[in-house]
Amino acid sequence: MAKKNEPNAEMLKGTLDMMVLRTLVTGDAHGHTIAKIIERSSEDVLEVEQGSLYPALHRLEDRGWVSSYWGASENNRKAKFYKLTAAGRKQLVRETDRWRQMARAIALVMGEKALAQEGDR
Amino acid sequence: MNWLRFFRRKKANIELAEEMDLYMAEEIDENLARGMKPAEARRRAYVKLGNPQQVREKLWTYNTIALLENLWRDFRYAIRTLSRAPGFAIIAVLVMALGIGANVALFTVVRSVLLNPLPYRDSGQLYSFYEYESKHPEFSRFMPVDAGSFALWQQATSGAAEMAMVSSWQQYNVSSEGSGEGSKLPEKIDAAWCSWNFFSTLGVAPALGRNFTASDDQPDAEATVILTSRFWKRRYNSDPSMIGKKIWLDARPYTVIGVLPSSFTYATSMGSDTMQVWTPVNHEAPGDLMRIFNDHEFIAVARLAPGVTLTSLLSQLNAVQTQIKIQHNGPAIHDSVSGRTMLDDAVTGYKTSLYALLAATGCVLLIACLNVASLLVARTAARSKELAIRAALGGGHWRLLRERLMESFLLSAAGGAGGLLLAWCALEWLVRTRQDMNRIEAIHIDAVVALFVAGTILVCALFSGLISAASTDSKQILGSLQEASRGHSGGQSKATLRKGLLVLEVCLTVVLLVGAGLLLKSYQKLRTTDVGVPIENVLTMHFSLPDARYKEPVQQVAFLEQLIGRVRALPGVQAAGLVSAAPGQGWGGDRTMSVVEHPPLPKGQGLDLMVRGADPGYFAAIQLPLLKGRIFTGDERLQRAKVVVISQSAAKLCFPGEDPIGKHLSTGSDGDVYEVIGVVADTRWQISQPAHPMLYWPIYGNDYSAATVVIRSTHNVETLALPAQKILGQMDPDLPVSNVATLRETIGKSTLGSQFDSILVLGFAGIALLLAAAGLYGVVAYLVTQRTGEIGIRIALGAQREQVLRLMLLDGLRPAMLGVATGLIASAAVVRLIRSMLYETEPLDPAVFLAVTGVLLLVAGIACLLPAWRASRLDPMQALRAE
C-alpha cells in the first residue's frame, strides 16, 4: 500500500501501464515479479498497489498489448505469466515518447534544466 | 471491458483468486527469507496485498458493469435531453415513423408478393411456357399455347422436364339439382382444366381424397372434379364426406375425388387465382381442340429436371415449334416459344409498380432521415456552448458521440415502433383494396420483416446521428466558446451542412413529385379515355346455358330471345341487348378472317379480328353509332345468321379505300362466308389498350350459349339488377348469374392499379414536399436566430427592410433552387424506369416537369418567406439588447 507517499500512487496511475509494459521487455513475468521489479528499480519509491496491478494487467490483455499463459513460478507454484506482444511493444514506444515529452515539459515549467536537457536528447 | 470476459466472469474470478494466492505465497516466502516469523510474514504479506475482495470487485466492475452502466447513463441522459425539447422529439419521431412505416409496408409487400417462393415443392424449378410470334413484336411475347403443340412439346422434352397443361379461364354453372344439396342457389364459378399430372408436377397433393390419374384424364372416363379448399369450405361447409359424392356442373354429375390444401394457389399473368374447381382437360375439352394447332387455350407448366436450364429447354421447344410452323402453316400458328419462372409469370404485372413504390418510400425515408439529421444539427448548434464546455472539461470525443447516437437511436426506435404499427394498418388496408393483385393473400409480417425493421432503425439512427455528429468538430471547441462569448454571425458552418442536406432533400422531393405527376397524368388520361360508348347507367350481367340442358341451337336462341324480350319489358329499362362481351370487359375471342373478294393472302397470314356475338338491339342499347349500312334484323338468325357488322378499324384493315358493304368475309378453313352489312364505331376491349378491329355477328345462331345482358336506363340502373336476375331465375332456377356490374364499375376496376400507384406515389411526394418545406423553414429560421445581432446592426446602420428580406430569402432559396435543378436532372434519368406504368404519357412530359418546378419553388418560397419576413421586421434595439 502506498500510504507513506500518496502523491506517488497518483503519479503511478497514469504511468502504471507503461511501466508494466517496460518491465515485460526483459522477459515474461507473473504479477508478483512485475510488482517486485517496478518497486526495486524505482528504489522502492513506487509501491505497486495490487488493486491497480491486476486490473491493469487485464486491461492490457484486453487491448492486446500483453498475452498470458499459465506456467510454473520460480518456486514451482502455478502462476499466470504475462508476455509482451508486438502491439504492446509499439504501445510502449508511444507511451515512452509521450512520457518523455511530458516529463520535459514539466521540468521546463519547474525550471529544472538538467531534466529538461535530458528530455531533449 | 471485453464481452468474452463478461460471459466468462466466473472463470476469470477463479483465475484471479489463483493469481492472488500466488502473490501471497511468493510474498510470504520472501518475508520468511528476510528472517521474519511465519505469522509476521503472513501478516505483512496481507497488509501489502490489501483487501483481496476490493481487488476482485475492481476487476468485476471492470469486466461487467462499465459498458452497461455507461449505456444506461447515456440512455437516461438522452431521455432527459429529448424531454427537454418535446416538440422536437415528437416531430422527429413522427417523421421517422412515417418513413419507416411506409418502407416496412412496401418491403413486406415486395417480399411476400415478388420474392417469397410459390407454395409448391422446389418451386424454383417450375416454369411457365407460352408462344409468341417472332415476326410480330407488337404482339405479346406470352400468348397461350395450343393443345396440338403442347402434345409435341411434351413428347420432345420427356426426360428433360415434366410438362403439364392448364387452362385456367374456364367456367361452370354449379347447381344443386339431384345432388342432395338442398336448395342452394346456383352459381357461376371460375374453373380450370388441367392435365392429370398438373398437381404432381407442382408437387401438390390434395388435402383430402386423391389426385387425378391418367385414367381420369380421358374423353370417355367418368367425370371427376377436385375442389379448392375455399369452395369446399364455402359451399359444402368443409364436409369431409364430400369425397366420392357427386356435384352438378353445367347440369352434368361429377364425382368429387379430392380437395386441395388451403395453401394452394395458382395465378398467372393471364389471371388471378379465382378458380373454384379443377377438372381433367381431356375429359372436358372437345376432342378436336386437343389436336389442333390454331386454338390457343392453354398454359404449359414444366418442372425442369436437375441440370436442365430454361435456355436449353427453350431451344429444344423452339426447334419443335419451328417444325410445327412449317408443317401447319396457318395464320394463327405461332412460330416461337417463350418461358419464365412461374413466380415471374404470376407477378410480372406488379413488379415495376411495386419496385417503383418501394423506391418512392426509400426516398421518403431518406428525406425523413435527412430532416431528423438536420434537426439534430440545429440542436447541436444550439447546444454548442454546452458541448464545448463539456469537451473542455474532459468529456471524451467518443463519449459525446455516443450520446449523440443514443439520442438519434431513441428517436429512430420510437419512430420504428410507430412505423411498424403504421405498416400493419397500411397492409390491412392494402389487402382489402387490392384483391385483384396476384399473391395478395401471401402478405404477412414475419421474422424477416421484423429484422428489416430493426435494420432500418439502426441505419436511420447511425445515419442521422453521424451526420449531426460530423457537424461538431472537437478542434473548434475554443472557437465555439469564443463565438458564444460575443454574438455575431455565428453557426455558419453548421448552416452550410444543413443547406447541403436540404439540396439533397429537395432533389429527392423533385424526383418523387415528377414520378407522382407522371403517374397522375397517366391515370387521368386513363380515366378520361373513351371506351367507345357512353358508360353511365349501363348495367351488365353474364350467364351461360349448360349444353347438357340446351342441346340444340334452337333451344339456346329461343331462351335468349325470350329473356331479352322480358328484360326490355321491365319498367325503367330504356334499352337492352345481348352481346358475348361488352366493351372494356376483356379480349372475348378473335378469329383470323380473309376477304372473299380479295386475292388470297400469302400462306400463314390472315386478318385478325376480334369477334362478338350481338343481338339486333345491342347497338342501340350500348349506343354504338352506326356509320354505314345497317344492323342485323330479328330474322337474321340460325341458318340465316351469315351477316356481319364490322368496326371502323376493321373496315380500314380489311377494305382499305373500298366500300365494305356487300363484300364478304370468310373464316378461312371451314369456308363459312359472311356478308358485311354495316360499319359501326370502334370500342375498346380494355380501357388501357387501343381499339382492336372488331366484327359482330348475330348471337342468335353462331353457336353462342353464353351471353352478357346489357341494360341501359336513364338513372339508377343498379336498381334493375334484381328484377333482371329474377327473370333469369324464373326461366331456369338452376341458371346462375355472374359479373353483375355497371360498365363504370368494370372500367373503374381496370384502372384500379393505376389509381393505386398514382395516389400512393402522390401521397409519398406530398409527405416529401412537407418535409422539405419544414426543412427549409427550419434552416432559414435558424439562420435568422443566429444572425439576429447582425441584422439588428444592419438595420440600425440604415439597411432597408427589403434588403434584409432579400438577403435572408436568398439564403434559403439558393439550396432549394440547386435542389430543384439536380432533382430535375435526376428525374429525367429515372423516369424511364417507370415507362411501362405510364399510359399515353411520355416520361419526359414537359408539363409535369414544369408544374413540379413551379410547385416546389412556390412552396420553398413560402417556407423561406416566413422567417425572412420576421427578420426584416426585427426591432434593432431589441435585437441588439438580446445579446
Interface residues (C-beta under 8 A of the other chain):
Chain A: M1 H30 G31 H32 A35 E49 Q50 G51 Y54 P55 H58 R59 D62 S73 N75 R77 K78 A79 K80
Chain B: M1 N2 R5 A12 E15 L16 E18 E19 M20 L22 Y23 A25 E26 E27 D29 V47 K48 L49 G50 N51 Q54 V55 K58 L59 Y62 N63
